[in-house]
Amino acid sequence: MLWLALHLPRLSLEALAATLPADAAGVPLALLAQHRITAVDAAAAACGVRPGLKRATALALAPALRLGQADPARDAQALQAVLHTALGFTPMACLDAPHATVLLEVQPCLRLFGGAARLRARLHDALAPLGHRLQWAAAPTAAGAALLARWGGASHGDLACGAHATELPALQALLDEAPVWLLGPGREHWEALQGMGLQRISQLRALPRSALARRFGPALLDEIDRARGERADPREPAMLPEVFDARLELHARADSAEQLLHGAAVLLARLVAWARARHARIAAFALQMAHERHRRRADAGDAGAAGELPARTTLRVELAEPAADAAHLHALLKERLARLVLPAPTLDLRLHCRDWVRAPAPNGELFPTAGSAHEGLARLLERLRARLGDDGVQALQPVADHRPEHASRTVPLAALRRAARGLAPGWAAGPAPLPLHRPAWLLPEPLPLPSGARGQGPLWEGRPLQLLAGPERIEAGWWDDGGGTATSGLAARDYFIARAADGALVWIYRARLPLRPDAADGLRAADGAGWFLQGRFG
């Protein structure tokens, strides 16, 4: 077995930084618990701020210091996103939550990814959007890999490479040189162990086991045995939730769409990690914004008192084609947020997704195909819907009627997509598309055509039309005759495909009913005896 351990030494600080506005980069940051500093970033450390200092002392050293309360729930959500990313590579992944470590059993999938080095590189690229600094190590045991990862190693940017061991003897030799404070109980009893002159695990193992167990408890020896592979260490794999639901409490209230988008980008990165672990694509997601109740925007209208304002605003984004591309989801959400007027400042964001479809990972293509063009069209329609609204992009839906002017209707594209995916119960599937011998371009109203002398047939632009195909007889509309609409009434027509003098193909018909002098609407008045132009091809 080979276990890969990913340790996040700055998880709490990075989880807090994700809640800050975009303009807070470079500002000294520190975590606070019970009025004392618990963690600092590099900028705060450069100002002399250290863990253990009181709040007032830290602010005296760094007046620009930004303080945030330690929040285990916030850290757990950030660590959960790393776990979801790991589950996209192996089904055997689990958490070592007290030490902010994710463990992966990777031996069965090394051949798939081309070796341990390539697997680590791909895993690092997948974790990059989450914005965490990593320390990794590999070992034959899960506890051993976790200890080595926490020990650290040579740093390369945001990735610190720890010790690597593929055999138990090599792992045991490395662990003998590891410091005692890496052990969980070792941290608890660190002062006593230090007073006894015990710095390394090898020195601890040299003492009688029974005396150590009486003095420090059996947990200390149990962790050493599991790390060295001398005791079984069963691990339960983590399970992915069926529905994605993540929350982000903003450190400062957001008054604009740009500030909201910065926080939402963190949630979108976690959503994509969850979707890739499920081998799924997102069909729709909802961003819920919790507002500050006691403040109201001046442009929100006379909605009454602040208590009458909505406590939450929900923004739902539906995709024309399911996708798992973080940049694409970010672009769609940006377009929707640009059109949104916030009734009050936002304090909390929540991203929810239950509409997803299982799909294989997309394959790269050397030459674009029809599928690539279709994907580009789908993304264009999504951008248009996000910018213009769901009702701003319409689609044609076939209707079971033989009359061309009644054979289709316009419906919002979003409703049509929901019906196709089964997300909108009650929508009936429309009839089959129109046959190929009918044009897609119809005139708003049929255009009367003069007839030539001596039976030459219809004329267009003063020249006779050559009939190529037909007639196609249509008799319909008796069921809504006299319904009062502008396009209702009986139609009895013979349709022909004709060619004009310039080679253009047109669709014409000859009405078989005489002109009704009492007709009030333009279409029925035009639908008298004679020739009419209904549409054009191409």
Backbone torsions as a table, in degrees:
resi	resn	phi	psi	omega
1	MET	NA	150.0	175.9
2	LEU	-136.1	121.4	180.0
3	TRP	-106.8	137.9	175.2
4	LEU	-111.9	126.2	-178.6
5	ALA	-110.9	130.8	176.4
6	LEU	-114.1	111.7	-179.4
7	HIS	-105.1	136.8	-179.9
8	LEU	-112.8	92.1	-175.0
9	PRO	-68.9	-22.1	-178.0
10	ARG	-116.1	32.8	-175.0
11	LEU	-57.5	-47.7	-176.2
12	SER	-63.0	-42.5	179.2
13	LEU	-67.7	-40.7	-179.7
14	GLU	-69.5	-35.3	176.0
15	ALA	-65.9	-36.7	175.7
16	LEU	-69.7	-41.5	-179.4
17	ALA	-61.3	-28.9	179.1
18	ALA	-66.8	-21.4	-179.2
19	THR	-91.1	-4.9	-177.2
20	LEU	-84.7	155.9	175.4
21	PRO	-66.8	164.4	-175.1
22	ALA	-65.5	-27.6	-177.7
23	ASP	-82.3	6.2	-178.4
24	ALA	-90.4	3.6	-178.9
25	ALA	-65.1	135.3	179.2
26	GLY	90.1	-12.1	178.8
27	VAL	-78.3	135.2	178.2
28	PRO	-57.3	138.0	-173.8
29	LEU	-131.3	140.0	178.9
30	ALA	-148.5	153.5	177.6
31	LEU	-102.2	145.5	-174.6
32	LEU	-126.3	137.4	174.3
33	ALA	-146.5	123.1	-178.9
34	GLN	54.7	44.7	174.8
35	HIS	65.2	19.4	176.2
36	ARG	-130.6	149.3	180.0
37	ILE	-73.7	131.2	178.7
38	THR	-111.2	-25.2	-179.4
39	ALA	-155.9	146.2	-179.2
40	VAL	-136.0	153.9	174.1
41	ASP	-94.3	-178.1	-175.2
42	ALA	-63.7	-39.1	-179.5
43	ALA	-65.0	-40.6	178.4
44	ALA	-69.5	-37.8	178.7
45	ALA	-64.6	-34.9	178.5
46	ALA	-66.0	-24.4	177.5
47	CYS	-85.8	0.0	178.8
48	GLY	95.5	5.4	-179.8
49	VAL	-79.7	132.0	-178.1
50	ARG	-130.9	152.8	173.5
51	PRO	-59.6	140.2	-179.0
52	GLY	101.8	-17.1	178.9
53	LEU	-71.3	152.7	174.4
54	LYS	-75.6	161.2	-177.1
55	ARG	-59.2	-47.4	-177.2
56	ALA	-63.3	-40.0	179.7
57	THR	-65.3	-41.6	179.5
58	ALA	-63.4	-42.3	179.5
59	LEU	-68.9	-29.4	176.1
60	ALA	-68.3	-36.3	177.7
61	LEU	-74.4	-35.5	-177.5
62	ALA	-137.3	89.8	-178.4
63	PRO	-60.1	-27.9	-179.5
64	ALA	-86.9	8.8	-176.3
65	LEU	-64.2	131.3	176.1
66	ARG	-100.0	121.9	-175.5
67	LEU	-106.2	143.3	176.2
68	GLY	-137.9	146.7	179.9
69	GLN	-76.0	138.1	174.2
70	ALA	-64.5	135.3	-175.9
71	ASP	-138.5	102.9	179.6
72	PRO	-60.4	-33.1	179.3
73	ALA	-66.1	-39.3	177.6
74	ARG	-65.1	-41.1	178.1
75	ASP	-64.8	-39.0	-178.9
76	ALA	-64.3	-38.8	179.0
77	GLN	-66.5	-39.6	178.6
78	ALA	-66.1	-40.7	178.6
79	LEU	-68.1	-31.8	178.2
80	GLN	-64.0	-36.1	178.0
81	ALA	-65.2	-37.3	176.1
82	VAL	-65.3	-39.4	177.3
83	LEU	-62.8	-41.7	178.6
84	HIS	-61.6	-39.7	177.6
85	THR	-63.8	-41.1	179.1
86	ALA	-64.1	-36.3	179.4
87	LEU	-67.0	-15.5	173.8
88	GLY	-74.5	-10.4	-179.2
89	PHE	-110.4	-31.3	-179.7
90	THR	-151.0	142.6	178.3
91	PRO	-74.8	-15.0	-179.2
92	MET	-100.1	84.3	176.6
93	ALA	-133.9	141.9	-177.3
94	CYS	-148.6	170.2	-176.1
95	LEU	-105.3	142.3	162.4
96	ASP	-114.3	72.3	-168.5
97	ALA	-58.5	-41.6	-178.4
98	PRO	-59.5	-25.4	-178.7
99	HIS	-109.5	14.0	177.8
100	ALA	52.3	52.9	-176.0
101	THR	-132.9	141.1	174.6
102	VAL	-113.3	131.9	-177.0
103	LEU	-112.7	134.3	179.7
104	LEU	-126.9	131.0	172.3
105	GLU	-92.3	108.6	-166.8
106	VAL	-112.4	-0.7	-176.1
107	GLN	-57.8	-43.7	-178.3
108	PRO	-67.0	-21.2	-174.5
109	CYS	-108.5	9.4	-179.5
110	LEU	-64.5	-40.3	-179.5
111	ARG	-65.8	-35.9	-179.7
112	LEU	-62.1	-40.5	-175.9
113	PHE	-95.0	0.9	175.7
114	GLY	85.1	27.4	177.5
115	GLY	109.1	167.1	-175.8
116	ALA	-66.2	-38.0	-177.3
117	ALA	-64.7	-44.0	179.5
118	ARG	-69.6	-34.6	176.7
119	LEU	-63.0	-43.9	178.5
120	ARG	-63.6	-38.7	-179.9
121	ALA	-64.9	-43.5	180.0
122	ARG	-68.7	-37.8	177.7
123	LEU	-65.6	-38.9	177.7
124	HIS	-64.7	-41.5	178.1
125	ASP	-64.3	-37.8	179.3
126	ALA	-69.2	-30.4	-179.2
127	LEU	-85.9	-13.4	-175.8
128	ALA	-57.4	-42.3	-179.7
129	PRO	-62.0	-19.9	-179.6
130	LEU	-77.9	-18.0	172.8
131	GLY	75.6	39.0	-179.6
132	HIS	-114.1	146.0	170.6
133	ARG	-86.1	135.5	-172.1
134	LEU	-119.0	146.2	165.5
135	GLN	-123.8	123.8	-175.8
136	TRP	-123.3	156.4	175.4
137	ALA	-156.0	158.5	-179.6
138	ALA	-127.8	143.3	-178.7
139	ALA	-161.5	162.3	178.4
140	PRO	-71.7	-15.0	179.0
141	THR	-120.5	150.7	-179.1
142	ALA	-67.3	-46.0	-179.4
143	ALA	-65.8	-36.2	177.4
144	GLY	-65.7	-42.9	177.5
145	ALA	-62.8	-39.0	179.5
146	ALA	-64.7	-41.0	179.1
147	LEU	-65.3	-43.8	-179.7
148	LEU	-65.9	-36.6	178.9
149	ALA	-65.8	-40.1	178.7
150	ARG	-69.7	-24.8	178.1
151	TRP	-67.7	-29.6	177.5
152	GLY	87.7	-161.0	-177.8
153	GLY	167.7	-156.6	-179.0
154	ALA	-68.4	134.7	-175.7
155	SER	-96.7	135.0	175.4
156	HIS	-130.0	90.1	-178.3
157	GLY	68.0	-123.1	180.0
158	ASP	-95.6	15.9	179.7
159	LEU	-128.6	120.0	176.8
160	ALA	-104.9	123.1	-176.0
161	CYS	-90.9	116.7	179.2
162	GLY	-89.2	-172.5	-179.6
163	ALA	-68.5	153.7	-176.8
164	HIS	-130.6	128.5	178.7
165	ALA	-142.0	132.3	179.4
166	THR	-106.8	-12.0	179.8
167	GLU	-122.0	151.2	-177.8
168	LEU	-61.4	-44.3	179.2
169	PRO	-58.6	-41.0	178.4
170	ALA	-65.8	-38.8	178.0
171	LEU	-64.5	-44.2	-178.9
172	GLN	-63.8	-35.2	177.0
173	ALA	-67.0	-39.1	177.5
174	LEU	-66.2	-43.1	-177.7
175	LEU	-65.9	-30.2	178.6
176	ASP	-62.7	-28.9	-179.9
177	GLU	-92.1	-3.2	-178.7
178	ALA	-74.2	148.4	179.5
179	PRO	-71.3	151.8	-177.1
180	VAL	-66.7	-31.2	-175.5
181	TRP	-66.9	-9.5	175.1
182	LEU	-68.1	-28.2	-179.4
183	LEU	-71.8	144.4	178.7
184	GLY	-58.3	-55.5	175.7
185	PRO	-65.1	-24.4	177.9
186	GLY	-64.5	-36.1	175.5
187	ARG	-66.2	-39.2	-178.5
188	GLU	-64.6	-37.0	-176.6
189	HIS	-109.7	28.1	-172.3
190	TRP	-63.4	-40.0	-178.8
191	GLU	-64.5	-41.2	179.2
192	ALA	-67.7	-41.8	178.9
193	LEU	-65.1	-38.9	179.1
194	GLN	-66.9	-37.8	177.3
195	GLY	-64.6	-27.7	178.0
196	MET	-85.2	-1.9	-179.9
197	GLY	78.0	21.7	-179.4
198	LEU	-95.7	107.4	-177.9
199	GLN	-106.0	-37.6	-174.9
200	ARG	-114.9	160.3	-178.2
201	ILE	-65.7	-32.7	178.6
202	SER	-61.8	-37.4	177.4
203	GLN	-66.9	-34.7	178.6
204	LEU	-68.8	-39.7	-178.8
205	ARG	-70.3	-22.0	-179.6
206	ALA	-73.3	-15.1	-179.6
207	LEU	-84.5	159.1	177.4
208	PRO	-60.9	132.7	-176.1
209	ARG	-66.0	-38.9	-178.4
210	SER	-64.7	-38.9	178.9
211	ALA	-67.9	-40.5	177.6
212	LEU	-63.1	-41.3	-179.8
213	ALA	-64.9	-37.7	178.6
214	ARG	-70.6	-35.5	-174.7
215	ARG	-81.1	-43.1	-172.4
216	PHE	-118.1	-0.7	179.5
217	GLY	92.1	158.1	-177.7
218	PRO	-73.6	-16.2	-177.1
219	ALA	-64.2	-32.2	-179.2
220	LEU	-64.4	-47.9	179.1
221	LEU	-69.7	-34.0	179.8
222	ASP	-63.1	-41.3	179.7
223	GLU	-66.6	-38.6	178.3
224	ILE	-64.3	-44.4	-178.9
225	ASP	-63.5	-41.0	179.6
226	ARG	-68.0	-37.3	179.4
227	ALA	-67.6	-36.3	-178.6
228	ARG	-83.2	-4.2	-179.8
229	GLY	80.2	17.8	-179.8
230	GLU	-94.2	-2.9	177.2
231	ARG	-144.5	145.7	-179.0
232	ALA	-63.0	143.9	-179.1
233	ASP	-136.1	70.6	-178.7
234	PRO	-67.2	141.3	-180.0
235	ARG	-126.4	139.2	177.3
236	GLU	-94.6	127.6	178.6
237	PRO	-68.2	146.0	177.5
238	ALA	-73.8	150.9	179.5
239	MET	-113.5	137.9	179.5
240	LEU	-80.4	138.5	175.7
241	PRO	-71.7	150.8	179.5
242	GLU	-71.2	-28.3	-177.5
243	VAL	-122.8	134.6	177.6
244	PHE	-87.6	130.6	179.6
245	ASP	-149.1	111.4	-178.0
246	ALA	-133.6	146.6	-177.2
247	ARG	-126.3	145.1	178.4
248	LEU	-138.0	113.5	176.9
249	GLU	-87.8	119.6	-176.0
250	LEU	-72.9	140.8	179.6
251	HIS	-70.5	-33.4	177.2
252	ALA	-131.0	144.7	-177.4
253	ARG	-63.9	144.3	-178.4
254	ALA	-101.4	126.5	-178.8
255	ASP	-106.7	-8.5	-175.3
256	SER	-136.1	166.3	179.5
257	ALA	-66.3	-33.0	179.6
258	GLU	-63.8	-40.7	178.5
259	GLN	-67.7	-37.7	177.3
260	LEU	-65.3	-39.5	-176.0
261	LEU	-65.2	-32.8	179.4
262	HIS	-64.3	-45.0	177.4
263	GLY	-70.1	-37.0	179.6
264	ALA	-67.1	-28.1	178.8
265	ALA	-63.1	-34.2	177.1
266	VAL	-64.7	-45.0	179.2
267	LEU	-66.1	-36.7	178.4
268	LEU	-64.9	-38.6	177.9
269	ALA	-62.9	-38.3	177.6
270	ARG	-70.6	-35.1	177.4
271	LEU	-64.0	-43.0	-179.8
272	VAL	-65.8	-38.2	177.2
273	ALA	-61.9	-41.9	177.5
274	TRP	-64.7	-42.8	-178.1
275	ALA	-65.4	-41.3	-179.6
276	ARG	-68.3	-33.3	176.6
277	ALA	-66.7	-31.4	177.8
278	ARG	-86.5	-0.8	-173.9
279	HIS	53.5	48.4	-175.5
280	ALA	-126.6	166.7	174.6
281	ARG	-126.3	147.3	-174.1
282	ILE	-83.3	127.3	174.9
283	ALA	-96.5	-32.9	178.8
284	ALA	-163.5	151.1	175.1
285	PHE	-147.3	161.8	-177.1
286	ALA	-128.9	133.2	174.9
287	LEU	-107.3	120.2	-179.3
288	GLN	-107.8	129.8	-177.8
289	MET	-114.6	122.8	176.3
290	ALA	-92.9	127.8	-172.9
291	HIS	-101.4	161.0	174.5
292	GLU	-78.9	121.4	-169.6
293	ARG	-73.9	-34.1	-170.8
294	HIS	-87.1	7.1	177.3
295	ARG	-126.9	145.0	-178.4
296	ARG	-137.8	136.9	178.5
297	ARG	-71.0	147.3	179.9
298	ALA	-69.2	-28.8	-178.7
299	ASP	-90.8	11.3	178.3
300	ALA	-82.4	-1.3	178.6
301	GLY	87.9	177.4	179.0
302	ASP	-85.6	72.4	-178.7
303	ALA	-83.2	-0.6	-179.4
304	GLY	99.0	-153.2	-178.1
305	ALA	-70.1	165.3	-177.7
306	ALA	-61.8	-30.7	179.7
307	GLY	-66.6	-17.8	-179.7
308	GLU	-86.1	-8.2	179.3
309	LEU	-73.6	152.2	177.3
310	PRO	-65.1	133.8	179.6
311	ALA	-71.9	-27.0	-178.3
312	ARG	-138.3	148.8	174.0
313	THR	-122.0	129.5	-178.8
314	THR	-111.7	127.4	178.5
315	LEU	-115.7	114.4	-178.4
316	ARG	-101.3	131.7	-179.9
317	VAL	-118.3	120.8	178.1
318	GLU	-112.2	138.1	-178.0
319	LEU	-99.5	141.6	175.9
320	ALA	-66.8	-37.4	175.4
321	GLU	-130.7	130.8	179.6
322	PRO	-56.1	140.2	-176.9
323	ALA	-148.1	163.4	176.3
324	ALA	-135.1	40.0	-179.2
325	ASP	-103.7	115.6	-175.8
326	ALA	-62.8	-39.2	-179.5
327	ALA	-64.9	-39.3	179.4
328	HIS	-67.8	-44.8	177.8
329	LEU	-62.6	-38.2	178.6
330	HIS	-64.0	-41.7	179.7
331	ALA	-64.7	-41.4	178.6
332	LEU	-64.2	-44.4	-179.8
333	LEU	-65.6	-34.9	177.9
334	LYS	-63.3	-41.4	178.4
335	GLU	-64.9	-41.1	-179.5
336	ARG	-69.1	-40.7	179.6
337	LEU	-67.4	-29.1	179.4
338	ALA	-65.1	-25.4	-179.8
339	ARG	-94.5	-2.5	-174.2
340	LEU	-93.3	133.4	174.1
341	VAL	-103.8	116.7	-178.3
342	LEU	-76.2	127.3	177.9
343	PRO	-71.3	-21.8	-179.0
344	ALA	-161.3	163.0	176.9
345	PRO	-57.7	148.3	-177.2
346	THR	-101.6	135.1	-179.0
347	LEU	-111.9	-20.2	-170.5
348	ASP	-147.9	138.4	177.6
349	LEU	-119.1	144.0	177.2
350	ARG	-141.0	127.2	-179.4
351	LEU	-110.9	129.1	-175.6
352	HIS	-130.5	135.9	178.2
353	CYS	-142.9	119.2	172.6
354	ARG	-123.6	-7.1	-179.0
355	ASP	-101.2	97.9	178.9
356	TRP	-144.1	158.6	179.7
357	VAL	-128.0	143.9	178.2
358	ARG	-81.3	131.4	-177.3
359	ALA	-152.2	149.7	177.0
360	PRO	-69.8	159.3	178.5
361	ALA	-65.1	141.8	-179.7
362	PRO	-68.0	143.7	178.1
363	ASN	-95.3	142.1	175.0
364	GLY	-71.3	148.4	-176.6
365	GLU	-123.4	132.3	176.5
366	LEU	-72.1	-41.0	178.3
367	PHE	-121.5	135.2	179.1
368	PRO	-61.6	142.6	179.1
369	THR	-119.9	-177.2	178.7
370	ALA	-61.9	-32.8	178.2
371	GLY	-63.8	-38.1	178.1
372	SER	-65.6	-40.7	177.9
373	ALA	-64.0	-38.9	178.1
374	HIS	-64.2	-39.8	178.8
375	GLU	-64.3	-39.4	177.5
376	GLY	-64.1	-39.4	177.4
377	LEU	-65.6	-41.3	179.5
378	ALA	-62.0	-41.0	179.8
379	ARG	-69.9	-33.1	174.8
380	LEU	-63.0	-43.8	178.6
381	LEU	-63.8	-37.2	177.8
382	GLU	-64.4	-42.1	178.6
383	ARG	-64.4	-39.4	178.7
384	LEU	-65.4	-41.1	178.2
385	ARG	-65.1	-40.3	179.3
386	ALA	-65.4	-33.6	-177.0
387	ARG	-86.1	-36.7	-174.9
388	LEU	-100.7	-13.5	-175.8
389	GLY	97.6	161.8	-177.6
390	ASP	-64.0	-34.2	-179.4
391	ASP	-82.5	-7.2	-178.4
392	GLY	-83.5	-12.5	178.7
393	VAL	-119.8	114.2	-176.2
394	GLN	-108.3	155.9	176.8
395	ALA	-132.7	155.4	178.1
396	LEU	-87.8	130.6	176.4
397	GLN	-117.1	126.1	-179.9
398	PRO	-62.9	147.0	178.1
399	VAL	-125.0	143.4	-178.1
400	ALA	-75.8	78.3	178.1
401	ASP	-150.2	135.8	-177.6
402	HIS	-79.0	-21.1	178.9
403	ARG	-71.1	127.1	-175.4
404	PRO	-58.6	-38.4	-178.2
405	GLU	-71.3	-13.5	177.8
406	HIS	-109.9	0.1	-170.5
407	ALA	-80.7	-1.7	178.7
408	SER	-152.8	161.7	176.2
409	ARG	-143.8	156.6	178.7
410	THR	-94.0	132.2	177.3
411	VAL	-134.3	155.5	175.8
412	PRO	-59.4	136.4	-178.8
413	LEU	-60.2	-34.2	-178.9
414	ALA	-62.5	-42.4	179.6
415	ALA	-65.5	-37.2	179.4
416	LEU	-66.8	-38.5	178.2
417	ARG	-67.3	-40.4	179.3
418	ARG	-63.2	-38.5	178.5
419	ALA	-65.9	-38.8	-179.7
420	ALA	-66.4	-33.6	180.0
421	ARG	-89.1	-2.2	-179.2
422	GLY	78.9	16.7	-179.1
423	LEU	-88.2	-7.0	-179.0
424	ALA	-126.1	87.5	-179.3
425	PRO	-61.8	146.9	177.9
426	GLY	101.3	-15.1	177.3
427	TRP	-81.6	127.7	178.1
428	ALA	-90.9	143.1	177.1
429	ALA	-67.0	136.6	-178.4
430	GLY	-75.5	172.5	179.0
431	PRO	-69.6	175.5	-179.5
432	ALA	-65.6	154.5	177.9
433	PRO	-58.6	160.6	-179.3
434	LEU	-65.1	150.5	178.8
435	PRO	-63.5	158.7	-174.6
436	LEU	-67.4	-19.4	-177.0
437	HIS	-83.6	9.0	174.3
438	ARG	-111.1	140.4	-178.1
439	PRO	-78.8	155.5	176.0
440	ALA	-86.4	-18.7	-176.9
441	TRP	-101.3	106.3	177.5
442	LEU	-107.9	144.2	176.0
443	LEU	-70.6	149.8	177.7
444	PRO	-56.2	-38.3	175.4
445	GLU	-139.5	143.5	178.1
446	PRO	-57.0	138.5	-177.8
447	LEU	-100.9	119.1	179.2
448	PRO	-63.0	138.9	179.0
449	LEU	-115.0	135.5	176.6
450	PRO	-72.3	154.9	178.0
451	SER	-99.7	142.0	179.6
452	GLY	-75.9	164.5	179.6
453	ALA	-74.2	150.8	174.8
454	ARG	57.9	41.4	173.9
455	GLY	68.0	30.6	179.7
456	GLN	-73.5	-9.2	-177.7
457	GLY	89.4	-170.1	-175.7
458	PRO	-72.5	152.5	177.3
459	LEU	-115.9	145.8	174.2
460	TRP	-136.0	123.6	-175.5
461	GLU	55.9	37.1	175.6
462	GLY	80.7	1.4	-178.1
463	ARG	-121.0	147.6	-178.1
464	PRO	-71.9	150.0	176.3
465	LEU	-97.0	140.3	178.6
466	GLN	-96.5	119.3	-179.6
467	LEU	-77.1	124.3	-177.2
468	LEU	-104.3	-37.7	-176.3
469	ALA	-147.4	149.7	179.3
470	GLY	130.4	178.1	3.4
471	PRO	-87.2	153.2	168.5
472	GLU	-110.2	110.3	-172.5
473	ARG	-87.8	132.7	177.7
474	ILE	-126.8	124.4	172.5
475	GLU	-131.6	107.5	-175.0
476	ALA	-156.0	168.3	175.3
477	GLY	99.1	2.0	-179.0
478	TRP	-67.4	-22.3	-176.5
479	TRP	-73.9	-22.7	178.9
480	ASP	-120.8	23.1	177.5
481	ASP	-63.1	129.3	-179.6
482	GLY	78.0	19.2	-179.3
483	GLY	-73.2	-9.5	176.3
484	GLY	92.7	-3.1	178.7
485	THR	-91.4	164.2	-174.7
486	ALA	-72.2	-17.0	-176.6
487	THR	-121.0	18.2	-179.8
488	SER	-92.7	157.1	176.1
489	GLY	132.9	165.8	-178.4
490	LEU	-72.3	135.2	176.3
491	ALA	-124.0	126.2	175.7
492	ALA	-130.0	102.0	-169.1
493	ARG	-137.7	152.6	171.5
494	ASP	-115.8	115.1	-175.8
495	TYR	-94.8	145.9	179.2
496	PHE	-137.1	148.6	167.1
497	ILE	-96.4	125.2	-175.5
498	ALA	-127.2	158.2	178.4
499	ARG	-117.6	131.2	179.2
500	ALA	-82.6	175.8	-177.5
501	ALA	-65.6	-29.4	179.5
502	ASP	-87.7	6.9	178.1
503	GLY	92.5	-5.0	-179.5
504	ALA	-71.3	142.6	177.5
505	LEU	-97.5	131.7	-178.3
506	VAL	-128.6	163.2	-180.0
507	TRP	-116.8	115.7	-176.0
508	ILE	-125.1	161.7	175.0
509	TYR	-141.2	160.2	175.2
510	ARG	-116.2	119.8	179.8
511	ALA	-73.9	138.1	-176.8
512	ARG	-105.0	4.2	177.3
513	LEU	-113.6	145.0	178.3
514	PRO	-69.2	158.6	179.8
515	LEU	-65.8	131.6	178.5
516	ARG	-92.6	114.7	-175.4
517	PRO	-67.8	-18.7	-177.9
518	ASP	-91.8	4.3	-178.3
519	ALA	-72.0	134.0	-177.3
520	ALA	-99.2	-28.6	-175.5
521	ASP	-89.7	155.3	-173.7
522	GLY	-66.8	-38.2	-176.0
523	LEU	-67.3	-44.0	-178.0
524	ARG	-70.4	-34.4	177.3
525	ALA	-65.3	-35.5	179.2
526	ALA	-75.5	-23.2	-176.2
527	ASP	-83.4	53.2	175.6
528	GLY	-100.4	-170.8	179.2
529	ALA	-66.8	134.4	-179.6
530	GLY	137.4	-174.5	-178.1
531	TRP	-101.7	146.0	-178.9
532	PHE	-142.1	144.3	173.7
533	LEU	-91.8	122.0	-176.4
534	GLN	-104.6	-34.9	-177.8
535	GLY	-165.2	177.8	-179.3
536	ARG	-131.8	150.9	177.5
537	PHE	-97.5	144.6	172.7
538	GLY	67.0	NA	NA
